[in-house]
Amino acid sequence: MSNYLVQEKELPNLCIAGIRTKGRYADCGKVFGKLCSKLFFRIGGKPMMLTYDTQFRETDADFEPCFPVKPGKSVDGIDIRDIPGGRFFTLVHKGPYDQLHSAYSQLFETIKTKGLVQKTPGREVYLKGPGMLFRGNPKNYLTEVQIGVEEPSLG
């Protein structure tokens, strides 16, 4: 397991535009392309992916590529809505996306050690990654992984 700097943050509510998808995580690039073409002037932040599964899924993952946007009406199958903020544990992963599992392992272990419960969706914020024209060097990609947490219920 890599040694990441895990931080606890209070994140605000966020208005996003996204398309919820089932399949392989590698398919998210196509969805980002559609989002960019439909929302170009409304995008207000870094690309993100919301993850709805509580564990890694190879071929039938439940995820939502999205962008922060200003509030407005949904467009052509793109859902625009607020997602809740709250208490999150986060870390920044440097490297290829196919190595993100070690980041998740460390976050899940931290959450478990602190006796907290994971909330979904989790978030991946792509701070530095492939561009629209050039792939870039995957060793230099920066991804902030954000997992919401809450106290366990007493019932």
OpenMM code with the backbone's topology and positions (N, CA, C; nanometers):
from openmm import Vec3, app, unit

residues = "MET SER ASN TYR LEU VAL GLN GLU LYS GLU LEU PRO ASN LEU CYS ILE ALA GLY ILE ARG THR LYS GLY ARG TYR ALA ASP CYS GLY LYS VAL PHE GLY LYS LEU CYS SER LYS LEU PHE PHE ARG ILE GLY GLY LYS PRO MET MET LEU THR TYR ASP THR GLN PHE ARG GLU THR ASP ALA ASP PHE GLU PRO CYS PHE PRO VAL LYS PRO GLY LYS SER VAL ASP GLY ILE ASP ILE ARG ASP ILE PRO GLY GLY ARG PHE PHE THR LEU VAL HIS LYS GLY PRO TYR ASP GLN LEU HIS SER ALA TYR SER GLN LEU PHE GLU THR ILE LYS THR LYS GLY LEU VAL GLN LYS THR PRO GLY ARG GLU VAL TYR LEU LYS GLY PRO GLY MET LEU PHE ARG GLY ASN PRO LYS ASN TYR LEU THR GLU VAL GLN ILE GLY VAL GLU GLU PRO SER LEU GLY".split()
positions = [
    Vec3(0.0845, -0.1181, 0.0000),
    Vec3(0.0000, 0.0000, 0.0000),
    Vec3(0.0888, 0.1241, 0.0000),
    Vec3(0.0571, 0.2189, -0.0858),
    Vec3(0.1324, 0.3440, -0.0907),
    Vec3(0.1042, 0.4260, 0.0336),
    Vec3(0.1915, 0.5199, 0.0610),
    Vec3(0.1744, 0.6048, 0.1785),
    Vec3(0.1259, 0.7418, 0.1317),
    Vec3(-0.0036, 0.7618, 0.1338),
    Vec3(-0.0655, 0.8867, 0.0915),
    Vec3(-0.0896, 0.9756, 0.2130),
    Vec3(-0.1002, 1.1053, 0.1900),
    Vec3(-0.1409, 1.1989, 0.2937),
    Vec3(-0.2932, 1.2067, 0.2919),
    Vec3(-0.3579, 1.1449, 0.3898),
    Vec3(-0.5034, 1.1472, 0.3999),
    Vec3(-0.5434, 1.2697, 0.4807),
    Vec3(-0.6394, 1.3452, 0.4268),
    Vec3(-0.6881, 1.4643, 0.4953),
    Vec3(-0.8382, 1.4531, 0.5182),
    Vec3(-0.8840, 1.5149, 0.6255),
    Vec3(-1.0268, 1.5252, 0.6508),
    Vec3(-1.0695, 1.6658, 0.6102),
    Vec3(-1.1759, 1.6741, 0.5289),
    Vec3(-1.2219, 1.8031, 0.4782),
    Vec3(-1.3733, 1.8140, 0.4916),
    Vec3(-1.4197, 1.9359, 0.5053),
    Vec3(-1.5625, 1.9664, 0.4966),
    Vec3(-1.5836, 2.0259, 0.3578),
    Vec3(-1.6539, 1.9532, 0.2706),
    Vec3(-1.6754, 1.9982, 0.1336),
    Vec3(-1.8157, 2.0559, 0.1188),
    Vec3(-1.8318, 2.1616, 0.0392),
    Vec3(-1.9636, 2.2233, 0.0206),
    Vec3(-2.0499, 2.1424, -0.0760),
    Vec3(-2.1809, 2.1724, -0.0762),
    Vec3(-2.2686, 2.1181, -0.1799),
    Vec3(-2.2147, 2.1664, -0.3139),
    Vec3(-2.2418, 2.0910, -0.4198),
    Vec3(-2.1863, 2.1231, -0.5500),
    Vec3(-2.2901, 2.0943, -0.6578),
    Vec3(-2.3098, 2.1882, -0.7485),
    Vec3(-2.3987, 2.1658, -0.8625),
    Vec3(-2.3164, 2.0992, -0.9726),
    Vec3(-2.3660, 1.9850, -1.0207),
    Vec3(-2.2943, 1.9104, -1.1243),
    Vec3(-2.3866, 1.8806, -1.2420),
    Vec3(-2.3251, 1.8545, -1.3562),
    Vec3(-2.3948, 1.8025, -1.4742),
    Vec3(-2.3284, 1.6705, -1.5075),
    Vec3(-2.4071, 1.5627, -1.5105),
    Vec3(-2.3478, 1.4324, -1.5339),
    Vec3(-2.4399, 1.3353, -1.6037),
    Vec3(-2.3819, 1.2230, -1.6424),
    Vec3(-2.4564, 1.1142, -1.7040),
    Vec3(-2.4199, 0.9869, -1.6290),
    Vec3(-2.5150, 0.9321, -1.5541),
    Vec3(-2.4889, 0.8096, -1.4780),
    Vec3(-2.4809, 0.6922, -1.5742),
    Vec3(-2.3810, 0.6064, -1.5508),
    Vec3(-2.3447, 0.5016, -1.6452),
    Vec3(-2.3160, 0.3722, -1.5704),
    Vec3(-2.3418, 0.2596, -1.6354),
    Vec3(-2.2981, 0.1287, -1.5844),
    Vec3(-2.2055, 0.0679, -1.6875),
    Vec3(-2.0945, 0.0147, -1.6410),
    Vec3(-1.9994, -0.0469, -1.7333),
    Vec3(-1.8596, -0.0436, -1.6775),
    Vec3(-1.7634, -0.0238, -1.7652),
    Vec3(-1.6219, -0.0200, -1.7271),
    Vec3(-1.5811, 0.1253, -1.7035),
    Vec3(-1.4978, 0.1486, -1.6022),
    Vec3(-1.4502, 0.2843, -1.5739),
    Vec3(-1.3814, 0.3456, -1.6955),
    Vec3(-1.3157, 0.2636, -1.7760),
    Vec3(-1.2451, 0.3137, -1.8940),
    Vec3(-1.3404, 0.3789, -1.9942),
    Vec3(-1.4695, 0.3501, -1.9833),
    Vec3(-1.5684, 0.4081, -2.0750),
    Vec3(-1.6034, 0.5527, -2.0416),
    Vec3(-1.5530, 0.6045, -1.9308),
    Vec3(-1.5931, 0.7397, -1.8896),
    Vec3(-1.5437, 0.8469, -1.9861),
    Vec3(-1.4356, 0.8219, -2.0594),
    Vec3(-1.3836, 0.9206, -2.1540),
    Vec3(-1.4855, 0.9598, -2.2593),
    Vec3(-1.5612, 0.8619, -2.3098),
    Vec3(-1.6652, 0.8898, -2.4091),
    Vec3(-1.7728, 0.9807, -2.3507),
    Vec3(-1.8072, 0.9559, -2.2253),
    Vec3(-1.9113, 1.0369, -2.1606),
    Vec3(-1.8599, 1.1795, -2.1382),
    Vec3(-1.7335, 1.1935, -2.0989),
    Vec3(-1.6773, 1.3279, -2.0838),
    Vec3(-1.6823, 1.4039, -2.2162),
    Vec3(-1.6574, 1.3344, -2.3273),
    Vec3(-1.6655, 1.3979, -2.4578),
    Vec3(-1.8039, 1.4528, -2.4855),
    Vec3(-1.9061, 1.3741, -2.4535),
    Vec3(-2.0450, 1.4186, -2.4738),
    Vec3(-2.0762, 1.5377, -2.3833),
    Vec3(-2.0334, 1.5293, -2.2576),
    Vec3(-2.0580, 1.6396, -2.1642),
    Vec3(-1.9929, 1.7687, -2.2143),
    Vec3(-1.8702, 1.7587, -2.2595),
    Vec3(-1.7992, 1.8780, -2.3084),
    Vec3(-1.8706, 1.9393, -2.4282),
    Vec3(-1.9159, 1.8554, -2.5212),
    Vec3(-1.9793, 1.9092, -2.6416),
    Vec3(-2.1131, 1.9754, -2.6110),
    Vec3(-2.1855, 1.9273, -2.5113),
    Vec3(-2.3178, 1.9825, -2.4785),
    Vec3(-2.3124, 2.0978, -2.3790),
    Vec3(-2.2061, 2.1028, -2.2960),
    Vec3(-2.2022, 2.1982, -2.1838),
    Vec3(-2.0838, 2.2936, -2.1893),
    Vec3(-2.0164, 2.3019, -2.2999),
    Vec3(-1.8877, 2.3699, -2.3083),
    Vec3(-1.8826, 2.5012, -2.2293),
    Vec3(-1.9780, 2.5902, -2.2494),
    Vec3(-1.9729, 2.7221, -2.1847),
    Vec3(-2.0262, 2.7218, -2.0424),
    Vec3(-2.0837, 2.6112, -1.9975),
    Vec3(-2.1397, 2.6050, -1.8622),
    Vec3(-2.0463, 2.5386, -1.7619),
    Vec3(-1.9395, 2.4748, -1.8093),
    Vec3(-1.8483, 2.4015, -1.7203),
    Vec3(-1.7771, 2.4995, -1.6283),
    Vec3(-1.7778, 2.4678, -1.4984),
    Vec3(-1.7197, 2.5588, -1.4001),
    Vec3(-1.6182, 2.4947, -1.3082),
    Vec3(-1.5482, 2.3916, -1.3555),
    Vec3(-1.4488, 2.3278, -1.2700),
    Vec3(-1.3897, 2.2050, -1.3353),
    Vec3(-1.3076, 2.1352, -1.2597),
    Vec3(-1.2359, 2.0164, -1.3078),
    Vec3(-1.3330, 1.9005, -1.3316),
    Vec3(-1.3023, 1.8139, -1.4297),
    Vec3(-1.3845, 1.6949, -1.4508),
    Vec3(-1.3804, 1.6062, -1.3269),
    Vec3(-1.4927, 1.5382, -1.3048),
    Vec3(-1.5077, 1.4511, -1.1879),
    Vec3(-1.5763, 1.3215, -1.2297),
    Vec3(-1.5647, 1.2222, -1.1442),
    Vec3(-1.6449, 1.1022, -1.1603),
    Vec3(-1.7000, 1.0666, -1.0231),
    Vec3(-1.8313, 1.0486, -1.0157),
    Vec3(-1.8944, 1.0007, -0.8942),
    Vec3(-1.9000, 0.8489, -0.9016),
    Vec3(-1.8680, 0.7825, -0.7917),
    Vec3(-1.8697, 0.6363, -0.7868),
    Vec3(-1.9747, 0.5927, -0.6859),
    Vec3(-2.0662, 0.5056, -0.7291),
    Vec3(-2.1783, 0.4635, -0.6453),
    Vec3(-2.1596, 0.3265, -0.5825),
    Vec3(-2.0565, 0.2537, -0.6208),
    Vec3(-2.0292, 0.1223, -0.5630),
    Vec3(-1.9443, 0.1396, -0.4368),
    Vec3(-1.9556, 0.0469, -0.3445),
    Vec3(-1.8739, 0.0526, -0.2234),
    Vec3(-1.7498, -0.0344, -0.2344),
    Vec3(-1.7297, -0.0951, -0.3509),
    Vec3(-1.6085, -0.1724, -0.3779),
    Vec3(-1.5809, -0.1690, -0.5270),
    Vec3(-1.4595, -0.2037, -0.5653),
    Vec3(-1.4208, -0.2013, -0.7062),
    Vec3(-1.5003, -0.3043, -0.7852),
    Vec3(-1.5491, -0.2636, -0.9014),
    Vec3(-1.6208, -0.3536, -0.9918),
    Vec3(-1.5556, -0.3415, -1.1290),
    Vec3(-1.5205, -0.4549, -1.1876),
    Vec3(-1.4440, -0.4566, -1.3123),
    Vec3(-1.5264, -0.4164, -1.4349),
    Vec3(-1.6410, -0.4800, -1.4545),
    Vec3(-1.7149, -0.4601, -1.5796),
    Vec3(-1.8535, -0.3998, -1.5616),
    Vec3(-1.9059, -0.3964, -1.4412),
    Vec3(-2.0420, -0.3459, -1.4199),
    Vec3(-2.0448, -0.2375, -1.3121),
    Vec3(-1.9480, -0.1484, -1.3186),
    Vec3(-1.9390, -0.0393, -1.2214),
    Vec3(-2.0539, 0.0593, -1.2427),
    Vec3(-2.0949, 0.1237, -1.1351),
    Vec3(-2.1995, 0.2263, -1.1364),
    Vec3(-2.1303, 0.3594, -1.1095),
    Vec3(-2.1201, 0.4439, -1.2118),
    Vec3(-2.0442, 0.5674, -1.1983),
    Vec3(-2.1074, 0.6788, -1.2816),
    Vec3(-2.0645, 0.8016, -1.2551),
    Vec3(-2.1219, 0.9170, -1.3242),
    Vec3(-2.0145, 1.0197, -1.3571),
    Vec3(-1.9665, 1.0216, -1.4806),
    Vec3(-1.8775, 1.1300, -1.5217),
    Vec3(-1.9558, 1.2615, -1.5144),
    Vec3(-1.8903, 1.3673, -1.4651),
    Vec3(-1.9617, 1.4929, -1.4479),
    Vec3(-1.8653, 1.6107, -1.4415),
    Vec3(-1.9227, 1.7309, -1.4477),
    Vec3(-1.8495, 1.8560, -1.4320),
    Vec3(-1.9269, 1.9450, -1.3367),
    Vec3(-1.8582, 2.0248, -1.2559),
    Vec3(-1.9276, 2.1301, -1.1822),
    Vec3(-1.9819, 2.2323, -1.2832),
    Vec3(-2.1055, 2.2769, -1.2608),
    Vec3(-2.1688, 2.3754, -1.3489),
    Vec3(-2.2520, 2.4718, -1.2644),
    Vec3(-2.2956, 2.5795, -1.3280),
    Vec3(-2.3914, 2.6688, -1.2641),
    Vec3(-2.5280, 2.6017, -1.2710),
    Vec3(-2.6150, 2.6255, -1.1711),
    Vec3(-2.7481, 2.5640, -1.1736),
    Vec3(-2.8228, 2.5996, -1.3019),
    Vec3(-2.9048, 2.5071, -1.3478),
    Vec3(-2.9842, 2.5292, -1.4683),
    Vec3(-3.0639, 2.4046, -1.5013),
    Vec3(-3.1282, 2.4077, -1.6146),
    Vec3(-3.2113, 2.2955, -1.6592),
    Vec3(-3.1240, 2.1844, -1.7163),
    Vec3(-3.1725, 2.0610, -1.7014),
    Vec3(-3.1040, 1.9465, -1.7614),
    Vec3(-3.1095, 1.9577, -1.9134),
    Vec3(-3.0088, 1.9021, -1.9805),
    Vec3(-2.9942, 1.9150, -2.1251),
    Vec3(-2.9690, 1.7792, -2.1879),
    Vec3(-3.0479, 1.7401, -2.2875),
    Vec3(-3.0199, 1.6212, -2.3702),
    Vec3(-2.9695, 1.5005, -2.2915),
    Vec3(-3.0421, 1.4572, -2.1904),
    Vec3(-3.0031, 1.3392, -2.1144),
    Vec3(-2.8938, 1.3627, -2.0126),
    Vec3(-2.8543, 1.4885, -1.9935),
    Vec3(-2.7529, 1.5235, -1.8944),
    Vec3(-2.8243, 1.5776, -1.7717),
    Vec3(-2.8068, 1.5113, -1.6601),
    Vec3(-2.8731, 1.5483, -1.5357),
    Vec3(-2.7960, 1.6609, -1.4676),
    Vec3(-2.8637, 1.7696, -1.4348),
    Vec3(-2.8017, 1.8806, -1.3624),
    Vec3(-2.8697, 1.8904, -1.2264),
    Vec3(-2.7876, 1.8806, -1.1206),
    Vec3(-2.8436, 1.8789, -0.9846),
    Vec3(-2.7343, 1.9089, -0.8837),
    Vec3(-2.7760, 1.9326, -0.7596),
    Vec3(-2.6817, 1.9510, -0.6498),
    Vec3(-2.6484, 1.8160, -0.5886),
    Vec3(-2.5220, 1.7979, -0.5537),
    Vec3(-2.4814, 1.6817, -0.4747),
    Vec3(-2.4381, 1.7344, -0.3381),
    Vec3(-2.4681, 1.6576, -0.2333),
    Vec3(-2.4391, 1.7074, -0.0986),
    Vec3(-2.2903, 1.7089, -0.0657),
    Vec3(-2.2527, 1.8086, 0.0091),
    Vec3(-2.1179, 1.8153, 0.0648),
    Vec3(-2.1169, 1.7416, 0.1965),
    Vec3(-2.0301, 1.7835, 0.2849),
    Vec3(-2.0223, 1.7212, 0.4155),
    Vec3(-1.8800, 1.6833, 0.4504),
    Vec3(-1.8700, 1.5877, 0.5392),
    Vec3(-1.7413, 1.5413, 0.5903),
    Vec3(-1.6835, 1.4361, 0.4959),
    Vec3(-1.5597, 1.4602, 0.4492),
    Vec3(-1.4931, 1.3711, 0.3545),
    Vec3(-1.3504, 1.3436, 0.3997),
    Vec3(-1.3032, 1.2228, 0.3689),
    Vec3(-1.1610, 1.1924, 0.3771),
    Vec3(-1.1098, 1.1933, 0.2338),
    Vec3(-0.9961, 1.2606, 0.2121),
    Vec3(-0.9448, 1.2792, 0.0771),
    Vec3(-0.7956, 1.2504, 0.0721),
    Vec3(-0.7480, 1.2249, -0.0482),
    Vec3(-0.6050, 1.2154, -0.0739),
    Vec3(-0.5825, 1.2427, -0.2215),
    Vec3(-0.4602, 1.2782, -0.2555),
    Vec3(-0.4243, 1.3015, -0.3952),
    Vec3(-0.3335, 1.1879, -0.4412),
    Vec3(-0.3768, 1.1223, -0.5483),
    Vec3(-0.3012, 1.0129, -0.6100),
    Vec3(-0.2258, 1.0682, -0.7300),
    Vec3(-0.0964, 1.0399, -0.7382),
    Vec3(-0.0173, 1.0761, -0.8555),
    Vec3(0.0152, 0.9485, -0.9306),
    Vec3(-0.0275, 0.9440, -1.0559),
    Vec3(0.0019, 0.8276, -1.1385),
    Vec3(-0.1173, 0.7860, -1.2218),
    Vec3(-0.1023, 0.6729, -1.2927),
    Vec3(-0.2073, 0.6251, -1.3825),
    Vec3(-0.3359, 0.5900, -1.3079),
    Vec3(-0.4451, 0.6002, -1.3794),
    Vec3(-0.5757, 0.5685, -1.3203),
    Vec3(-0.5856, 0.4229, -1.2784),
    Vec3(-0.5173, 0.3330, -1.3499),
    Vec3(-0.5279, 0.1915, -1.3157),
    Vec3(-0.4546, 0.1565, -1.1859),
    Vec3(-0.3936, 0.2561, -1.1222),
    Vec3(-0.3299, 0.2350, -0.9922),
    Vec3(-0.4057, 0.3027, -0.8779),
    Vec3(-0.5248, 0.3547, -0.9066),
    Vec3(-0.6041, 0.4221, -0.8029),
    Vec3(-0.6492, 0.3282, -0.6914),
    Vec3(-0.6501, 0.1976, -0.7160),
    Vec3(-0.6950, 0.1023, -0.6141),
    Vec3(-0.6179, 0.1177, -0.4837),
    Vec3(-0.4889, 0.1521, -0.4907),
    Vec3(-0.4102, 0.1673, -0.3675),
    Vec3(-0.4560, 0.2910, -0.2890),
    Vec3(-0.4979, 0.3952, -0.3596),
    Vec3(-0.5507, 0.5144, -0.2929),
    Vec3(-0.6806, 0.4802, -0.2201),
    Vec3(-0.7678, 0.4080, -0.2888),
    Vec3(-0.8944, 0.3679, -0.2270),
    Vec3(-0.8698, 0.2779, -0.1061),
    Vec3(-0.7762, 0.1847, -0.1187),
    Vec3(-0.7462, 0.0950, -0.0059),
    Vec3(-0.7056, 0.1743, 0.1174),
    Vec3(-0.6207, 0.2751, 0.0983),
    Vec3(-0.5758, 0.3530, 0.2129),
    Vec3(-0.6914, 0.4348, 0.2721),
    Vec3(-0.7753, 0.4932, 0.1875),
    Vec3(-0.8901, 0.5695, 0.2391),
    Vec3(-0.9860, 0.4785, 0.3146),
    Vec3(-1.0178, 0.3621, 0.2582),
    Vec3(-1.1105, 0.2708, 0.3249),
    Vec3(-1.0545, 0.2234, 0.4590),
    Vec3(-0.9245, 0.1993, 0.4637),
    Vec3(-0.8613, 0.1567, 0.5887),
    Vec3(-0.8685, 0.2688, 0.6930),
    Vec3(-0.8450, 0.3931, 0.6525),
    Vec3(-0.8536, 0.5074, 0.7436),
    Vec3(-0.9953, 0.5216, 0.7980),
    Vec3(-1.0945, 0.5101, 0.7107),
    Vec3(-1.2349, 0.5222, 0.7520),
    Vec3(-1.2708, 0.4125, 0.8513),
    Vec3(-1.2281, 0.2902, 0.8218),
    Vec3(-1.2557, 0.1767, 0.9103),
    Vec3(-1.1884, 0.1963, 1.0471),
    Vec3(-1.0617, 0.2379, 1.0457),
    Vec3(-0.9859, 0.2585, 1.1702),
    Vec3(-1.0530, 0.3631, 1.2601),
    Vec3(-1.1113, 0.4641, 1.1999),
    Vec3(-1.1758, 0.5702, 1.2766),
    Vec3(-1.3184, 0.5346, 1.3172),
    Vec3(-1.3653, 0.4150, 1.2784),
    Vec3(-1.4980, 0.3695, 1.3175),
    Vec3(-1.6111, 0.4437, 1.2465),
    Vec3(-1.5848, 0.4914, 1.1252),
    Vec3(-1.6842, 0.5658, 1.0492),
    Vec3(-1.7432, 0.4792, 0.9384),
    Vec3(-1.8501, 0.5295, 0.8769),
    Vec3(-1.9179, 0.4591, 0.7693),
    Vec3(-1.9021, 0.5392, 0.6408),
    Vec3(-1.8700, 0.4711, 0.5330),
    Vec3(-1.8550, 0.5335, 0.4016),
    Vec3(-1.9915, 0.5710, 0.3449),
    Vec3(-1.9995, 0.6896, 0.2842),
    Vec3(-2.1206, 0.7322, 0.2139),
    Vec3(-2.0926, 0.7311, 0.0637),
    Vec3(-2.1960, 0.7071, -0.0145),
    Vec3(-2.1827, 0.7168, -0.1595),
    Vec3(-2.2672, 0.8336, -0.2071),
    Vec3(-2.2324, 0.8937, -0.3182),
    Vec3(-2.1221, 0.8541, -0.4041),
    Vec3(-1.9889, 0.9090, -0.3557),
    Vec3(-1.8827, 0.8349, -0.3862),
    Vec3(-1.7475, 0.8868, -0.3706),
    Vec3(-1.7175, 0.9743, -0.4921),
    Vec3(-1.6079, 1.0458, -0.4849),
    Vec3(-1.5722, 1.1372, -0.5935),
    Vec3(-1.4269, 1.1182, -0.6337),
    Vec3(-1.4021, 1.1276, -0.7620),
    Vec3(-1.2665, 1.1411, -0.8154),
    Vec3(-1.2630, 1.2733, -0.8897),
    Vec3(-1.1730, 1.3618, -0.8497),
    Vec3(-1.1573, 1.4907, -0.9162),
    Vec3(-1.0259, 1.4857, -0.9922),
    Vec3(-1.0323, 1.5062, -1.1234),
    Vec3(-0.9157, 1.4920, -1.2094),
    Vec3(-0.8436, 1.6266, -1.2186),
    Vec3(-0.7443, 1.6433, -1.1309),
    Vec3(-0.6700, 1.7682, -1.1221),
    Vec3(-0.5774, 1.7858, -1.2418),
    Vec3(-0.5157, 1.6752, -1.2859),
    Vec3(-0.4286, 1.6769, -1.4042),
    Vec3(-0.4402, 1.5408, -1.4699),
    Vec3(-0.4755, 1.5410, -1.5956),
    Vec3(-0.4928, 1.4151, -1.6673),
    Vec3(-0.4788, 1.4375, -1.8154),
    Vec3(-0.5324, 1.3447, -1.8941),
    Vec3(-0.5212, 1.3603, -2.0388),
    Vec3(-0.6017, 1.4805, -2.0856),
    Vec3(-0.5509, 1.5496, -2.1833),
    Vec3(-0.6230, 1.6622, -2.2407),
    Vec3(-0.7129, 1.6159, -2.3534),
    Vec3(-0.7822, 1.7099, -2.4122),
    Vec3(-0.8710, 1.6776, -2.5235),
    Vec3(-0.7911, 1.6378, -2.6485),
    Vec3(-0.6702, 1.6925, -2.6639),
    Vec3(-0.5918, 1.6645, -2.7834),
    Vec3(-0.4738, 1.5716, -2.7580),
    Vec3(-0.4109, 1.5831, -2.6407),
    Vec3(-0.2920, 1.5037, -2.6102),
    Vec3(-0.3151, 1.4209, -2.4845),
    Vec3(-0.2652, 1.2989, -2.4850),
    Vec3(-0.2849, 1.2068, -2.3736),
    Vec3(-0.2060, 1.2477, -2.2494),
    Vec3(-0.0884, 1.3055, -2.2681),
    Vec3(-0.0041, 1.3384, -2.1540),
    Vec3(0.0627, 1.2143, -2.0988),
    Vec3(0.1399, 1.2308, -1.9921),
    Vec3(0.2113, 1.1204, -1.9306),
    Vec3(0.1320, 1.0712, -1.8094),
    Vec3(0.0774, 0.9485, -1.8145),
    Vec3(-0.0024, 0.8978, -1.7028),
    Vec3(0.0708, 0.8990, -1.5682),
    Vec3(0.2048, 0.8940, -1.5687),
    Vec3(0.2795, 0.8982, -1.4425),
    Vec3(0.2619, 1.0324, -1.3714),
    Vec3(0.2201, 1.1358, -1.4464),
    Vec3(0.2030, 1.2694, -1.3886),
    Vec3(0.0572, 1.3071, -1.3626),
    Vec3(-0.0365, 1.2167, -1.3894),
    Vec3(-0.1769, 1.2470, -1.3620),
    Vec3(-0.1951, 1.2682, -1.2117),
    Vec3(-0.2803, 1.3634, -1.1750),
    Vec3(-0.3139, 1.3890, -1.0352),
    Vec3(-0.4647, 1.3751, -1.0183),
    Vec3(-0.5056, 1.2883, -0.9269),
    Vec3(-0.6469, 1.2621, -0.9012),
    Vec3(-0.6721, 1.2745, -0.7524),
    Vec3(-0.7652, 1.3620, -0.7139),
    Vec3(-0.8057, 1.3690, -0.5733),
    Vec3(-0.9239, 1.2752, -0.5532),
    Vec3(-0.9076, 1.1784, -0.4654),
    Vec3(-1.0144, 1.0846, -0.4305),
    Vec3(-1.0791, 1.1365, -0.3027),
    Vec3(-1.2120, 1.1474, -0.3040),
    Vec3(-1.2878, 1.2029, -0.1917),
    Vec3(-1.3968, 1.1020, -0.1526),
    Vec3(-1.3931, 1.0559, -0.0269),
    Vec3(-1.4934, 0.9612, 0.0221),
    Vec3(-1.5669, 1.0257, 0.1391),
    Vec3(-1.6992, 1.0401, 0.1247),
    Vec3(-1.7820, 1.0944, 0.2315),
    Vec3(-1.7947, 0.9950, 0.3451),
    Vec3(-1.8042, 1.0484, 0.4676),
    Vec3(-1.8161, 0.9616, 0.5853),
    Vec3(-1.9223, 1.0153, 0.6793),
    Vec3(-1.9707, 0.9255, 0.7648),
    Vec3(-2.0645, 0.9625, 0.8707),
    Vec3(-2.0446, 0.8673, 0.9886),
    Vec3(-2.0981, 0.9081, 1.1006),
    Vec3(-2.0939, 0.8224, 1.2183),
    Vec3(-2.1857, 0.7021, 1.1937),
    Vec3(-2.1527, 0.5833, 1.2482),
    Vec3(-2.2413, 0.4684, 1.2301),
    Vec3(-2.3739, 0.4928, 1.3017),
    Vec3(-2.4813, 0.4384, 1.2447),
    Vec3(-2.6129, 0.4532, 1.3090),
    Vec3(-2.6186, 0.3618, 1.4310),
    Vec3(-2.6999, 0.4015, 1.5260),
    Vec3(-2.7093, 0.3251, 1.6519),
    Vec3(-2.8340, 0.2390, 1.6532),
    Vec3(-2.8643, 0.1715, 1.5484),
    Vec3(-2.9876, 0.0943, 1.5513),
    Vec3(-2.9815, -0.0290, 1.4823),
] * unit.nanometer
topology = app.Topology()
chain = topology.addChain("A")
for resn in residues:
    res = topology.addResidue(resn, chain)
    for name in ("N", "CA", "C"):
        topology.addAtom(name, app.Element.getBySymbol(name[0]), res)
